[in-house]
């Protein structure tokens, strides 16, 4: 199993205009969301963006899930 980067997502104004990307890649996180919204399987996203590991993609989805279900303070 590969080790996950910390943080999972980075944003740098010098890279893709500050668009949040999977750390260590130039792949925008919104690209994964768009694939899933369009009904494409995770495997297709991973095939098209081999710099993102399955573990990294799942960890980012889990992060988004926790953000959506955790009540605001």
MONOR-V465781 format. One record per helix or strand. SS is the DSSP state (hx for helix, st for strand). FROM is the first residue (numbers start at 0). LEN is the number of residues. If there is no record, write none. Layout:
<<SS,FROM,LEN> <SS,FROM,LEN>>
This chain:
<<st,8,2> <st,11,1> <st,14,1> <hx,15,3> <st,20,2> <st,27,1> <hx,28,9> <hx,41,7> <hx,53,16>>
